Amino acid sequence: MKKIPMRRCLATNEMCPKKDLLRVVKNNEGKVFFDYSSKANGRGAYIKCSVEAINIARTKKVLDRALETTVPDEKMLKEANDRQN
């Protein structure tokens, strides 16, 4: 049986399978983006793929602390809206 990689969601603090989480990356140039392939280089942080988790991450600024930069609210709101539809 193959081991399932687990990661902790920054917003909800739950351990979840890696495939159920969304990876946010800050690369060497300081650009912040969502990494859907989970293979991009840079500092990564995981949040659950739910609107509630994205809103918690946005209000508590957990991604800002984890990535040591400011994550624009527009990107977070766009992703939350995309997940809702």
mmCIF file of the C-alpha atoms, coordinates in Angstrom:
data_MODEL
# 
_entry.id   MODEL 
# 
loop_
_atom_site.group_PDB 
_atom_site.id 
_atom_site.type_symbol 
_atom_site.label_atom_id 
_atom_site.label_alt_id 
_atom_site.label_comp_id 
_atom_site.label_asym_id 
_atom_site.label_entity_id 
_atom_site.label_seq_id 
_atom_site.pdbx_PDB_ins_code 
_atom_site.Cartn_x 
_atom_site.Cartn_y 
_atom_site.Cartn_z 
_atom_site.occupancy 
_atom_site.B_iso_or_equiv 
_atom_site.pdbx_formal_charge 
_atom_site.auth_seq_id 
_atom_site.auth_comp_id 
_atom_site.auth_asym_id 
_atom_site.auth_atom_id 
_atom_site.pdbx_PDB_model_num 
ATOM 1  C CA . MET A 1 1  ? 0.000   0.000  0.000   1.00 0.00 ? 1  MET A CA 1 
ATOM 2  C CA . LYS A 1 2  ? 1.329   3.406  -0.988  1.00 0.00 ? 2  LYS A CA 1 
ATOM 3  C CA . LYS A 1 3  ? 1.693   6.122  1.653   1.00 0.00 ? 3  LYS A CA 1 
ATOM 4  C CA . ILE A 1 4  ? -0.510  9.214  1.127   1.00 0.00 ? 4  ILE A CA 1 
ATOM 5  C CA . PRO A 1 5  ? 1.428   12.474 1.611   1.00 0.00 ? 5  PRO A CA 1 
ATOM 6  C CA . MET A 1 6  ? -0.214  14.691 4.230   1.00 0.00 ? 6  MET A CA 1 
ATOM 7  C CA . ARG A 1 7  ? 0.134   18.455 4.651   1.00 0.00 ? 7  ARG A CA 1 
ATOM 8  C CA . ARG A 1 8  ? -1.246  20.922 7.198   1.00 0.00 ? 8  ARG A CA 1 
ATOM 9  C CA . CYS A 1 9  ? -3.706  23.597 6.090   1.00 0.00 ? 9  CYS A CA 1 
ATOM 10 C CA . LEU A 1 10 ? -2.559  26.989 7.390   1.00 0.00 ? 10 LEU A CA 1 
ATOM 11 C CA . ALA A 1 11 ? -6.090  28.356 7.713   1.00 0.00 ? 11 ALA A CA 1 
ATOM 12 C CA . THR A 1 12 ? -7.847  25.479 9.495   1.00 0.00 ? 12 THR A CA 1 
ATOM 13 C CA . ASN A 1 13 ? -4.753  23.779 10.978  1.00 0.00 ? 13 ASN A CA 1 
ATOM 14 C CA . GLU A 1 14 ? -6.005  20.354 9.800   1.00 0.00 ? 14 GLU A CA 1 
ATOM 15 C CA . MET A 1 15 ? -3.872  17.589 8.343   1.00 0.00 ? 15 MET A CA 1 
ATOM 16 C CA . CYS A 1 16 ? -5.217  16.701 4.892   1.00 0.00 ? 16 CYS A CA 1 
ATOM 17 C CA . PRO A 1 17 ? -4.040  14.677 1.905   1.00 0.00 ? 17 PRO A CA 1 
ATOM 18 C CA . LYS A 1 18 ? -1.800  16.792 -0.305  1.00 0.00 ? 18 LYS A CA 1 
ATOM 19 C CA . LYS A 1 19 ? -4.089  16.395 -3.331  1.00 0.00 ? 19 LYS A CA 1 
ATOM 20 C CA . ASP A 1 20 ? -6.981  18.023 -1.424  1.00 0.00 ? 20 ASP A CA 1 
ATOM 21 C CA . LEU A 1 21 ? -4.988  21.181 -0.683  1.00 0.00 ? 21 LEU A CA 1 
ATOM 22 C CA . LEU A 1 22 ? -4.121  24.225 -2.745  1.00 0.00 ? 22 LEU A CA 1 
ATOM 23 C CA . ARG A 1 23 ? -0.456  25.279 -2.832  1.00 0.00 ? 23 ARG A CA 1 
ATOM 24 C CA . VAL A 1 24 ? 0.463   28.965 -2.803  1.00 0.00 ? 24 VAL A CA 1 
ATOM 25 C CA . VAL A 1 25 ? 4.051   29.716 -3.855  1.00 0.00 ? 25 VAL A CA 1 
ATOM 26 C CA . LYS A 1 26 ? 6.414   32.666 -3.594  1.00 0.00 ? 26 LYS A CA 1 
ATOM 27 C CA . ASN A 1 27 ? 9.223   32.271 -6.131  1.00 0.00 ? 27 ASN A CA 1 
ATOM 28 C CA . ASN A 1 28 ? 12.720  33.803 -6.125  1.00 0.00 ? 28 ASN A CA 1 
ATOM 29 C CA . GLU A 1 29 ? 11.498  36.973 -7.856  1.00 0.00 ? 29 GLU A CA 1 
ATOM 30 C CA . GLY A 1 30 ? 8.930   37.537 -5.085  1.00 0.00 ? 30 GLY A CA 1 
ATOM 31 C CA . LYS A 1 31 ? 5.936   36.683 -7.281  1.00 0.00 ? 31 LYS A CA 1 
ATOM 32 C CA . VAL A 1 32 ? 3.052   34.968 -5.433  1.00 0.00 ? 32 VAL A CA 1 
ATOM 33 C CA . PHE A 1 33 ? 0.820   32.556 -7.340  1.00 0.00 ? 33 PHE A CA 1 
ATOM 34 C CA . PHE A 1 34 ? -1.307  29.434 -6.962  1.00 0.00 ? 34 PHE A CA 1 
ATOM 35 C CA . ASP A 1 35 ? 0.565   26.277 -7.946  1.00 0.00 ? 35 ASP A CA 1 
ATOM 36 C CA . TYR A 1 36 ? -1.906  23.723 -9.280  1.00 0.00 ? 36 TYR A CA 1 
ATOM 37 C CA . SER A 1 37 ? 0.807   21.225 -10.271 1.00 0.00 ? 37 SER A CA 1 
ATOM 38 C CA . SER A 1 38 ? 2.543   21.350 -6.842  1.00 0.00 ? 38 SER A CA 1 
ATOM 39 C CA . LYS A 1 39 ? 5.918   21.350 -8.595  1.00 0.00 ? 39 LYS A CA 1 
ATOM 40 C CA . ALA A 1 40 ? 6.847   25.030 -8.839  1.00 0.00 ? 40 ALA A CA 1 
ATOM 41 C CA . ASN A 1 41 ? 10.100  26.186 -7.259  1.00 0.00 ? 41 ASN A CA 1 
ATOM 42 C CA . GLY A 1 42 ? 9.916   28.502 -4.279  1.00 0.00 ? 42 GLY A CA 1 
ATOM 43 C CA . ARG A 1 43 ? 8.505   28.719 -0.802  1.00 0.00 ? 43 ARG A CA 1 
ATOM 44 C CA . GLY A 1 44 ? 5.131   27.012 -0.623  1.00 0.00 ? 44 GLY A CA 1 
ATOM 45 C CA . ALA A 1 45 ? 2.196   27.016 1.764   1.00 0.00 ? 45 ALA A CA 1 
ATOM 46 C CA . TYR A 1 46 ? -0.945  24.881 1.707   1.00 0.00 ? 46 TYR A CA 1 
ATOM 47 C CA . ILE A 1 47 ? -4.583  25.810 2.283   1.00 0.00 ? 47 ILE A CA 1 
ATOM 48 C CA . LYS A 1 48 ? -7.755  23.770 1.846   1.00 0.00 ? 48 LYS A CA 1 
ATOM 49 C CA . CYS A 1 49 ? -9.663  24.081 -1.422  1.00 0.00 ? 49 CYS A CA 1 
ATOM 50 C CA . SER A 1 50 ? -12.732 25.602 0.215   1.00 0.00 ? 50 SER A CA 1 
ATOM 51 C CA . VAL A 1 51 ? -14.138 29.107 0.259   1.00 0.00 ? 51 VAL A CA 1 
ATOM 52 C CA . GLU A 1 52 ? -14.205 29.122 4.063   1.00 0.00 ? 52 GLU A CA 1 
ATOM 53 C CA . ALA A 1 53 ? -10.511 28.229 4.349   1.00 0.00 ? 53 ALA A CA 1 
ATOM 54 C CA . ILE A 1 54 ? -9.528  30.825 1.754   1.00 0.00 ? 54 ILE A CA 1 
ATOM 55 C CA . ASN A 1 55 ? -11.519 33.500 3.608   1.00 0.00 ? 55 ASN A CA 1 
ATOM 56 C CA . ILE A 1 56 ? -9.940  32.493 6.939   1.00 0.00 ? 56 ILE A CA 1 
ATOM 57 C CA . ALA A 1 57 ? -6.483  32.659 5.355   1.00 0.00 ? 57 ALA A CA 1 
ATOM 58 C CA . ARG A 1 58 ? -7.286  36.090 3.963   1.00 0.00 ? 58 ARG A CA 1 
ATOM 59 C CA . THR A 1 59 ? -8.637  37.587 7.206   1.00 0.00 ? 59 THR A CA 1 
ATOM 60 C CA . LYS A 1 60 ? -5.975  36.103 9.513   1.00 0.00 ? 60 LYS A CA 1 
ATOM 61 C CA . LYS A 1 61 ? -3.147  36.898 7.033   1.00 0.00 ? 61 LYS A CA 1 
ATOM 62 C CA . VAL A 1 62 ? -1.638  33.422 7.550   1.00 0.00 ? 62 VAL A CA 1 
ATOM 63 C CA . LEU A 1 63 ? -0.253  33.320 4.000   1.00 0.00 ? 63 LEU A CA 1 
ATOM 64 C CA . ASP A 1 64 ? 1.445   36.679 4.497   1.00 0.00 ? 64 ASP A CA 1 
ATOM 65 C CA . ARG A 1 65 ? 3.298   35.301 7.519   1.00 0.00 ? 65 ARG A CA 1 
ATOM 66 C CA . ALA A 1 66 ? 4.114   31.931 5.962   1.00 0.00 ? 66 ALA A CA 1 
ATOM 67 C CA . LEU A 1 67 ? 5.423   33.362 2.686   1.00 0.00 ? 67 LEU A CA 1 
ATOM 68 C CA . GLU A 1 68 ? 7.032   36.405 4.355   1.00 0.00 ? 68 GLU A CA 1 
ATOM 69 C CA . THR A 1 69 ? 5.379   38.778 1.877   1.00 0.00 ? 69 THR A CA 1 
ATOM 70 C CA . THR A 1 70 ? 2.019   40.397 1.204   1.00 0.00 ? 70 THR A CA 1 
ATOM 71 C CA . VAL A 1 71 ? -0.464  38.253 -0.709  1.00 0.00 ? 71 VAL A CA 1 
ATOM 72 C CA . PRO A 1 72 ? -2.855  40.524 -2.648  1.00 0.00 ? 72 PRO A CA 1 
ATOM 73 C CA . ASP A 1 73 ? -6.496  40.224 -1.555  1.00 0.00 ? 73 ASP A CA 1 
ATOM 74 C CA . GLU A 1 74 ? -7.565  40.328 -5.218  1.00 0.00 ? 74 GLU A CA 1 
ATOM 75 C CA . LYS A 1 75 ? -5.837  36.985 -5.862  1.00 0.00 ? 75 LYS A CA 1 
ATOM 76 C CA . MET A 1 76 ? -7.413  35.416 -2.785  1.00 0.00 ? 76 MET A CA 1 
ATOM 77 C CA . LEU A 1 77 ? -10.896 36.727 -3.610  1.00 0.00 ? 77 LEU A CA 1 
ATOM 78 C CA . LYS A 1 78 ? -10.606 35.596 -7.241  1.00 0.00 ? 78 LYS A CA 1 
ATOM 79 C CA . GLU A 1 79 ? -9.593  32.091 -6.133  1.00 0.00 ? 79 GLU A CA 1 
ATOM 80 C CA . ALA A 1 80 ? -12.434 31.974 -3.587  1.00 0.00 ? 80 ALA A CA 1 
ATOM 81 C CA . ASN A 1 81 ? -14.921 32.977 -6.283  1.00 0.00 ? 81 ASN A CA 1 
ATOM 82 C CA . ASP A 1 82 ? -13.500 30.409 -8.709  1.00 0.00 ? 82 ASP A CA 1 
ATOM 83 C CA . ARG A 1 83 ? -13.829 27.691 -6.057  1.00 0.00 ? 83 ARG A CA 1 
ATOM 84 C CA . GLN A 1 84 ? -17.404 28.739 -5.291  1.00 0.00 ? 84 GLN A CA 1 
ATOM 85 C CA . ASN A 1 85 ? -18.538 28.401 -8.933  1.00 0.00 ? 85 ASN A CA 1 
# 
